[in-house]
Amino acid sequence: MTARNKLINLLAIYCQCAADGHRMDGEGLVLLDLPKTRGKLARDRDMSSLTWLRVGGLADYFFQPEDEADLRGFLSALSPEISIFPMGVGSNLIVRDGGLRAVVIRLGRGFNKIQIEGLRVNAGAAALDAHVAKKAAAAGLDLTFLRTIPGSIGGALRMNAGCYGSYVADHFISARLITRAGEEITVLKEDLVFGYRYSTIPDEAVVIEVTFEAHSVDPEALHKRMVEQINKRDETQPTKDLSAGSTFRNPSGFSSTGRADDPNDLKAWKVIDDAGLRGARLGGAQMSKKHPNFLINAGNATAADLEGLGELVRKRVFKHSQIELMWEIMRVGEPIA
């Protein structure tokens, strides 16, 4: 493209931006007129530093609200044409190398409180699953299934996280959400549909607090159980590698129970192993040798390496056993053209 044609194109974009009420920077990039906020709002945020797999391009904008009022005000004033992406701690996420054309919203310290009221546990969406399990156990309430699940409570609700035969849905009472329009609503269990790694929480709603109910159990017994769970996890999973937890859902349609009689026939790791893909590599991505349903960044992997290896595994498993693996890791954003 000649310098003259480039200038003509920039002028055309500028005119369109002016008509839409947007601005441009010195490099010809569109600057959205975002609402004022008391929280942190950054442009061109590198997502690779926020995901456990350490991959991902730039997000157009990254917003950490100061508090609930800040979040409500921001969303209510934000143009409905602008996409948002609520994220947790990035533990179950691949952001593609081309980044995200959205405002990424991540909740911080103002949203991580955990309160015990009788048999109920009120947990801020930013509270880590493990912290909720430990604080509940100290109060004699059994949410121990959360102890080894990576991530935060908002994401756990959204995907109906589960382990050892228990799921979020089993203990869920209610949740407070901020809608895309900036309204606060409360949803009860009967308002939602839950499935294996699934709930009907709207994609652009931001979960801010979840209430659980749990059985009363001796705190020492709960502590002992969690220690056993951690030991078993460390023995069987690549906890020291860069991973996003389980890569694919179990074809059986339910989580591992952890019992000795738990059948392995339709476990994701088993069908991957049977297809000869334990340790398979593509670029810097690898299916873990220790646990073949864990996709790991074995060194300088790109998002394209990781997603590409996952798709290769899906194809080869289907060819070997006619089983179609479904992704458990969320993949978002745009690839590099």
Buried (B, 14 or more C-beta within 10 A) or exposed (E): EEEEEEEEEEEEBBEEBEEEEBEBEEEBEBEBEBBEBEBEBEBEBBBBEBBBBBBBBBBBBBBBBBBBEBBBBBBBEBEEEBBBBBBBBBBBBBBBBBBBBBBBBBBBEBBBEBEBEEBBBBBBBBBBBBBBBBBBBEBBBBBBBBBBBBBBBBBBBBBBBBBBBBBBBBBBBBBBBBBBEBEBEEBEEEEBEBEBBEBEBBEBBBBBBBBBBBEEBEBEEBBEBBEEBBEEBEEEBBBEBBBBBBBBBBBBEBBBBBEEEBEEEBBBBBBBBBBEBBEBEBBBBBBBBBBBBBBBBBEEBBBBBBBBBBEBBBEBBBEBBEBEBEBBBBBBBEBEE
